């Protein structure tokens, strides 16, 4: 099965992200707005028990931490994804590092740029149009993260939550 | 916020349900295939901590139990919903009772008929056509349930998982 690990931000931030994703993100119906901590990786049904034990262990090392969404940004020229930029923090960096070093799935393909996608797979014209507008609107938002989620992917591409891990819990 | 409590069955069963939902269920994109344990109820952000404590407590009283999906059925003439019938069991009944007696949201509106919806809001003609076909296909499937999920609803009608509760865990 294909697994991934994400943070779902608050309902308020998800609703805001969805107001853009509805028009600009073809993955709108496949998953709620999220910050990807670990990209899709393959694992067997048998392995998942071991993975959840490791995730329990990782989650306990952390405490709830602040998340700061600071602006609208874009991955251009790499691709046409537009996103809410999440300021990196020692906790996010460490969490990302632990999820890659302690779980299957190899090394990250890219440097970690924490973000919440609000538009993707846009044409160049759409991208410059939409990005121009959204960048002007801006965003500045803080909230506390106290959990992350292990998800698996269904055959239709959508994601179901397998389990939640609360930061700092016994 | 609006909350609900569900069981997500195995990926195998979700994929099968989605193969029908894609065509026959307008809620296809809003939530993964599920068994509703407690219908939508309103609760404040402050209350949710208390609710998760109660859910932790309820989950611990149970052990993982068998789920038997026995046939394709329909709620007609009440409505045109077609579903995988889940055989009721002492554990499902008790879980349903506990979630209503110990959490906010009042009494259940209907008798508890555990099921996984595969089609809804069909016209009468569609219903008899689709139901006729699916009933013939049938289903007989067993698996083990070892967790349930507390979800909340976003403004667009879709559901995000707030937290997972593993049955029988400390």
Contacts between the chains, C-beta under 8 A, distances in Angstrom:
chain1	res1	chain2	res2	distance
A	1	B	11	6.1
A	8	B	160	5.3
A	8	B	161	7.4
A	11	B	1	6.1
A	11	B	152	6.2
A	11	B	154	6.3
A	11	B	160	7.4
A	14	B	154	5.5
A	14	B	160	6.4
A	15	B	154	5.7
A	15	B	155	4.5
A	15	B	156	7.5
A	18	B	154	6.2
A	18	B	155	7.1
A	18	B	156	5.2
A	18	B	158	7.8
A	22	B	156	6.9
A	29	B	29	3.6
A	29	B	158	7.8
A	32	B	154	6.7
A	32	B	158	6.4
A	32	B	160	4.3
A	147	B	163	7.1
A	149	B	161	6.4
A	152	B	11	6.2
A	154	B	11	6.3
A	154	B	14	5.5
A	154	B	15	5.7
A	154	B	18	6.2
A	154	B	32	6.8
A	155	B	15	4.5
A	155	B	18	7.2
A	156	B	15	7.5
A	156	B	18	5.2
A	156	B	22	6.9
A	158	B	18	7.8
A	158	B	29	7.8
A	158	B	32	6.4
A	160	B	8	5.3
A	160	B	11	7.4
A	160	B	14	6.4
A	160	B	32	4.3
A	161	B	8	7.4
A	161	B	149	6.3
A	161	B	161	3.8
A	161	B	164	6.6
A	162	B	164	7.5
A	163	B	147	7.1
A	163	B	164	4.5
A	163	B	166	7.6
A	164	B	161	6.6
A	164	B	162	7.5
A	164	B	163	4.6
A	164	B	164	4.4
A	166	B	163	7.6
